[in-house]
Amino acid sequence: MSVSQDVGVLREGFTPVELTEVEICGTLPALVPSPSGQSRSVWVLVRLATEPLGYLELNIDDTGMASAELGRRILDHFGGQVDERLIAAGLPVASELATEGRFATKGRGLDPASMPHVQTREKVLASAPLFSVVISTRDRAPQLAGCLKKLAGQDYPDFEVIVVDNAPTTDEVQAVVAEAPLDCRYVREDRPGLSWARNAGVAAAHGDLIAFLDDDEVADPYWLAELLRAFTSGDDIGCVSGMILPAALDTQAQEWFEQFGGHSKGRGFTPAVFSAQDGQSPVYPLPPFGAGGNMAFRREALLAIGGFDVALGAGTVACGGEDTYAFSRVLLGGYRMAYQPSAFVRHHHYADLAGLSRQLRGYGTGLTAYYAALMRRDPKVLGTLVALIPTAFRDLRGRDSLTTATMRDFPPSLRREQRMGMLAGPFAYVRSARAQARLGKRERQ
């Protein structure tokens, strides 16, 4: 049976997951009954003064859920986190739920302006520097149009957008940029490959902070502001990565990708600052350092490592790894890195099993290609990697590791795709490095 034939079988009985969000500083909504009369799965992103606390997974039947009941469920699941933030704000703890479905503290509604993270955000925005946003795309004008439309609503005073059209076959992307609802600059990069495109975007950017966004993502309105808040926590923060949430979970393949850990496996909704000096191995990205679809760098840190390795990334036979390689190089350069889940975007996952299978094989290829890139630059890193083999084997095979703990009915065939990619990665990197060197040489002639 082919992968495409498998899709219908594997999705049999799957119910799409409804995604919604609530802000507990306001009036909580009621969740409407399921129109079919059958229960449906709902993931509620719970936010406190815009900050995401996590998902509340619910089953909603034909009676729906009243706002007061939703509040009780939120309090049961996130009450501890809410109280921590209330304490930090100097407010009484033990949030109580009013009958009309509002969180309150001693009869008063929760005021977003009293939350420390909101106050810090407003403070840093008062002197916000220019932020450059680089979006690389190739023949995906409809996705880009949606991305730019959402980006226009950023709560940030000064940012520029550079759209890099990578080896295009039409002029549709250029037309989308010309009609965009915000100020965009169009850059064409004819050398195919995501790293070539991103490096072209960096060269065109004017800001000292440079963020990268994929064309199939939509950014939360506070995305840039929260990236900036993470950068201002220390002058030695060279890079910030944010959370990538699903834009939809309409198919089994999309839900399986989330079981696989999505883009933030092991990081989730917990912020972190890490470095090579505080126990985080700069060459072992678990928990992940972040993902290329939501990352930002200080220009100086990115230029210090020579930008992105053009032999890595989508559009090359290495498939990926350019983001992880950049993160590692920044950490090895002595910078700290921040993971800021409040700086989040939503990503449109592959809807079909064939696409997910290609993605996971590409992830595996990109991972070991990244290790080949590290060894090419510094052969001495081989000893460090050999010492990590027992840990890597345990993380790949162990039932409670970050790579397997959330997998309930995840197909073994998809795990095999990832491992097959890992076997191919080093050879793919060698081939890609030779091909990109030839391409670069022709461009210089």
C-alpha positions in Angstrom: 0.0 0.0 0.0 1.4 3.4 -1.0 1.7 6.3 1.5 -1.2 8.1 -0.3 -3.4 5.1 0.0 -2.4 4.8 3.7 -3.9 8.2 4.4 -7.5 7.1 4.2 -6.9 4.1 6.4 -4.9 5.8 9.0 -7.3 8.7 9.3 -10.3 6.5 9.7 -12.2 7.5 12.8 -10.1 10.7 13.3 -12.0 13.7 14.5 -10.6 17.1 13.7 -9.4 19.1 16.7 -10.9 22.6 17.1 -8.4 25.2 18.1 -9.4 28.3 20.1 -8.0 30.7 22.7 -9.3 32.6 25.7 -7.9 35.6 27.6 -8.6 35.1 31.3 -8.3 38.8 32.0 -11.6 39.2 30.2 -15.0 37.5 30.2 -14.7 33.9 29.4 -16.8 32.5 26.6 -19.1 29.6 26.6 -18.2 26.7 24.3 -21.1 25.9 22.0 -22.6 22.4 21.8 -21.3 20.1 19.1 -23.7 20.5 16.1 -23.4 16.8 15.2 -24.4 15.7 18.7 -21.2 13.9 19.0 -18.4 15.0 21.3 -15.6 17.0 19.7 -12.0 17.7 20.8 -11.2 21.3 21.6 -7.7 22.7 22.4 -8.0 26.0 24.3 -5.0 28.2 24.3 -5.2 29.9 27.7 -3.6 33.4 27.9 -3.1 35.6 30.9 -2.6 39.3 29.9 -1.6 38.0 26.4 1.0 35.5 27.8 0.2 31.9 26.8 0.1 29.5 29.7 -0.6 26.3 27.7 -3.3 24.3 26.1 -6.4 23.0 27.9 -7.6 19.9 26.0 -11.4 19.4 26.3 -14.1 17.1 25.0 -17.2 19.1 24.3 -20.5 17.1 23.9 -24.0 18.2 22.7 -24.5 20.2 25.9 -21.5 22.5 25.3 -19.7 24.1 28.2 -20.8 27.2 30.2 -18.2 29.9 30.8 -18.2 29.2 34.6 -17.3 25.6 34.0 -14.6 26.6 31.5 -13.2 28.9 34.2 -13.2 26.0 36.7 -11.3 23.8 34.3 -8.8 26.6 33.7 -8.4 27.2 37.4 -7.9 23.4 38.1 -5.2 23.2 35.3 -3.5 26.6 35.4 -4.3 27.9 38.9 -0.8 27.5 40.1 0.7 29.5 37.2 -1.9 32.2 37.6 -1.2 32.6 41.3 2.5 32.8 40.6 1.9 35.7 38.3 -0.5 37.4 40.8 2.1 37.1 43.5 4.7 38.7 41.2 2.2 41.5 40.6 1.6 42.1 44.3 -1.9 40.8 44.1 -3.7 38.3 46.3 -3.6 34.7 45.2 -6.3 32.1 44.8 -8.1 33.5 41.9 -11.8 33.0 42.3 -14.2 32.6 39.5 -17.2 35.0 39.5 -20.5 33.6 38.4 -20.5 35.5 35.1 -17.4 33.6 34.0 -14.6 36.1 35.0 -11.5 35.5 37.0 -11.3 37.9 39.9 -9.2 38.7 42.9 -11.2 39.7 45.9 -14.0 40.8 43.7 -11.8 42.8 41.3 -11.2 41.7 37.7 -7.7 40.9 36.6 -6.0 44.0 35.2 -3.6 43.2 32.4 -1.6 46.4 33.1 -0.8 45.1 36.6 1.1 42.1 35.2 4.9 42.5 35.3 5.5 41.1 31.8 3.1 43.6 30.4 4.8 46.4 32.2 8.2 45.3 31.0 7.0 45.0 27.5 5.6 48.5 27.5 8.9 49.8 28.9 11.0 48.2 26.2 8.6 49.3 23.4 9.0 52.9 24.5 12.5 52.8 23.1 12.1 49.9 20.6 14.9 49.6 17.9 14.2 48.8 14.3 13.4 45.2 13.9 14.0 43.6 10.5 11.8 40.7 9.5 13.0 38.3 6.7 10.5 36.0 5.0 11.9 33.6 2.4 9.5 32.1 -0.1 9.5 30.3 -3.4 6.4 30.2 -5.7 4.0 30.4 -2.8 2.2 33.7 -3.3 -1.1 32.7 -1.6 0.7 31.6 1.6 2.8 34.7 1.6 -0.2 37.0 1.2 -1.8 35.5 4.3 1.5 35.8 6.3 1.9 39.5 5.3 -1.7 40.4 6.1 -1.3 39.1 9.7 2.1 40.6 10.1 0.6 44.1 9.4 -1.1 43.9 12.8 2.1 43.7 14.8 2.0 45.7 18.1 5.5 47.1 17.4 6.4 50.6 16.5 9.3 50.2 14.1 9.9 47.2 11.9 10.7 46.5 8.2 9.8 43.4 6.2 12.1 41.9 3.5 10.6 39.3 1.3 13.2 37.1 -0.4 11.9 35.4 -3.6 14.1 32.3 -3.9 14.7 31.0 -7.5 11.2 32.0 -8.6 9.5 30.7 -11.7 6.8 33.4 -11.8 6.4 37.0 -10.8 3.5 36.3 -8.5 5.5 36.9 -5.3 6.7 40.2 -6.5 3.0 41.2 -7.2 2.0 40.2 -3.6 4.8 42.3 -2.1 3.7 45.3 -4.2 0.1 45.0 -2.9 1.0 44.1 0.7 -0.8 46.0 3.5 2.5 47.0 5.0 5.9 48.4 3.9 7.8 45.5 2.3 11.0 45.3 0.2 11.4 42.7 -2.5 14.7 40.9 -2.9 15.3 38.2 -5.5 17.8 35.5 -4.8 18.3 33.1 -7.8 20.5 30.6 -6.1 18.1 28.0 -4.8 18.2 27.1 -1.1 16.8 28.5 2.1 20.2 29.5 3.4 21.0 31.5 0.3 17.7 33.3 0.7 18.1 34.0 4.3 21.6 35.4 3.8 20.3 37.6 1.1 17.7 38.9 3.5 20.3 39.6 6.2 22.4 41.6 3.6 19.3 43.7 2.8 18.2 44.2 6.4 18.8 47.6 8.1 18.0 46.5 11.7 20.4 45.3 14.3 17.8 42.7 15.3 16.8 40.3 12.5 13.8 37.9 12.8 12.9 35.1 10.5 9.4 34.0 9.6 8.2 31.3 7.2 5.7 32.1 4.5 3.2 29.5 5.8 3.0 31.0 9.3 1.0 33.8 10.9 2.6 35.8 13.7 0.8 36.7 17.0 0.4 40.5 17.3 2.9 40.6 20.2 5.5 38.4 18.4 8.2 41.1 17.8 7.5 42.8 21.1 8.1 39.5 23.0 11.2 38.8 21.0 12.6 42.2 22.0 11.7 41.6 25.6 13.8 38.4 25.5 16.7 40.3 23.9 16.6 43.0 26.6 17.2 40.4 29.4 20.9 40.6 28.6 23.4 42.1 26.2 24.9 38.6 25.7 21.6 37.2 24.3 22.7 36.5 20.7 19.6 34.7 19.6 16.0 34.2 20.6 13.7 31.5 19.4 9.9 31.4 19.9 7.1 28.9 20.0 5.5 27.6 16.9 1.9 26.5 17.4 -0.4 24.7 14.9 -2.7 26.8 12.8 -5.0 23.9 12.3 -5.4 20.2 13.4 -7.9 19.1 10.8 -6.2 15.9 9.8 -4.5 12.9 11.5 -1.2 13.9 9.9 -1.3 17.3 11.6 -2.2 15.8 15.0 0.6 13.2 14.6 3.1 16.0 14.0 2.1 17.5 17.3 2.5 14.1 19.0 6.0 14.1 17.4 6.5 17.3 19.4 5.7 19.9 16.8 8.5 22.4 16.5 9.1 22.9 20.3 9.5 19.4 21.7 10.7 19.6 25.3 10.5 23.4 25.5 6.7 23.9 25.3 5.4 26.9 27.2 8.3 27.2 29.6 10.7 30.2 28.9 14.4 29.5 29.2 17.8 31.1 28.8 20.7 28.8 28.2 24.3 28.8 27.2 27.4 26.5 26.9 28.4 27.6 30.3 25.3 26.6 32.2 25.0 22.9 31.2 23.3 23.1 27.8 25.4 21.3 25.2 25.9 23.6 22.2 26.1 20.6 19.9 23.2 18.5 21.4 19.9 20.3 20.6 17.6 18.5 23.1 15.5 20.1 24.3 15.5 21.9 20.9 17.2 25.2 20.7 14.3 26.4 18.6 13.2 26.2 14.9 14.0 28.4 11.9 10.3 29.3 11.4 10.5 31.6 14.5 13.9 32.9 15.4 15.8 36.2 15.7 19.4 37.1 16.0 21.5 40.1 16.9 23.1 41.1 13.6 26.6 41.0 15.2 26.1 37.4 16.4 24.8 36.2 13.0 27.6 37.9 11.0 30.2 36.6 13.4 29.4 33.0 12.4 29.3 33.9 8.7 25.5 33.7 8.3 23.7 30.5 7.4 25.6 27.5 5.9 24.4 27.4 2.3 24.9 23.6 2.2 22.2 23.2 4.7 18.5 23.9 4.6 15.4 23.4 2.5 16.1 23.4 -1.2 19.3 21.4 -0.8 19.8 17.7 -0.6 20.6 18.2 3.1 17.0 19.2 3.6 17.4 21.2 6.8 19.7 21.8 9.8 20.7 25.4 8.9 18.9 26.8 11.9 20.3 24.4 14.4 23.8 25.0 13.0 23.4 28.7 13.4 22.1 28.3 17.0 25.1 26.0 17.8 27.6 28.4 16.4 26.1 31.3 18.3 26.3 29.3 21.6 29.9 28.2 20.8 30.7 31.8 20.2 30.0 32.6 23.8 26.5 34.1 23.5 23.5 33.0 25.5 20.3 32.0 23.8 16.7 32.6 24.9 13.6 30.6 24.3 10.6 32.9 24.6 7.2 31.0 24.2 5.2 34.3 24.4 6.8 35.2 21.1 4.7 32.7 19.1 3.5 32.1 15.6 1.0 29.6 14.1 2.2 27.2 11.4 0.2 25.3 8.8 1.4 21.8 9.1 1.3 19.3 6.3 -2.3 17.9 6.0 -1.4 14.6 4.4 0.6 11.6 5.5 2.9 11.8 2.4 3.9 15.4 3.3 4.5 14.5 7.0 6.6 11.5 5.9 8.8 13.7 3.7 9.1 16.3 6.5 10.2 13.7 9.1 12.7 12.2 6.7 14.0 15.7 6.0 14.3 16.4 9.7 16.4 13.3 10.1 18.6 14.2 7.2 19.0 17.8 8.4 20.0 16.7 11.9 23.0 14.5 10.9 23.9 16.9 8.1 24.2 19.5 10.7 26.6 17.3 12.6 28.6 16.8 9.4 28.7 20.6 9.0 30.1 21.0 12.6 32.8 18.4 12.0 33.7 20.0 8.7 34.3 23.3 10.4 36.1 21.8 13.5 37.1 18.1 13.3 37.8 18.1 17.0 34.1 18.1 17.7 34.0 14.4 16.7 35.2 13.4 20.2 32.3 15.3 21.8 29.8 13.7 19.4 31.1 10.2 20.1 30.7 10.8 23.8 27.0 11.8 23.2 26.1 8.6 21.4 24.7 6.7 24.5 22.6 9.7 25.3 21.3 10.0 21.8 20.5 6.3 21.6 18.5 6.6 24.8 16.6 9.6 23.6 15.8 7.9 20.3 14.6 4.7 21.8 13.6 5.4 25.4 9.9 5.5 26.2 10.1 8.5 28.5 12.5 10.6 26.5 11.6 14.0 25.0 11.5 12.4 21.6 9.0 9.7 22.5 7.0 10.6 25.6 4.0 12.2 23.9 3.6 9.6 21.1 0.4 7.7 21.7 -0.5 6.1 18.3 2.3 7.6 16.3 3.0 5.2 13.4 6.3 3.3 13.6 6.7 3.9 9.8 7.1 7.6 10.4 9.8 7.0 13.0 11.6 4.8 10.4 11.4 7.7 7.9 13.2 9.9 10.4 15.9 7.3 11.0 16.4 6.7 7.3 17.0 10.4 6.9 19.5 10.4 9.7 21.5 7.7 8.0 21.6 9.7 4.8 22.4 13.1 6.3 26.2 13.1 6.4 26.4 12.0 2.8 23.8 14.5 1.8 25.8 17.3 3.4 29.0 16.4 1.5 27.1 16.4 -1.8 25.4 19.6 -1.0 28.6 21.4 0.1 30.2 20.5 -3.3 27.1 21.6 -5.2 26.8 24.9 -3.4 30.6 25.6 -3.8 30.2 25.1 -7.6 27.1 27.4 -7.6 28.9 30.1 -5.6 31.9 29.9 -7.9 29.7 30.3 -11.0 28.1 33.4 -9.5 31.5 35.0 -8.8 32.7 34.5 -12.4 
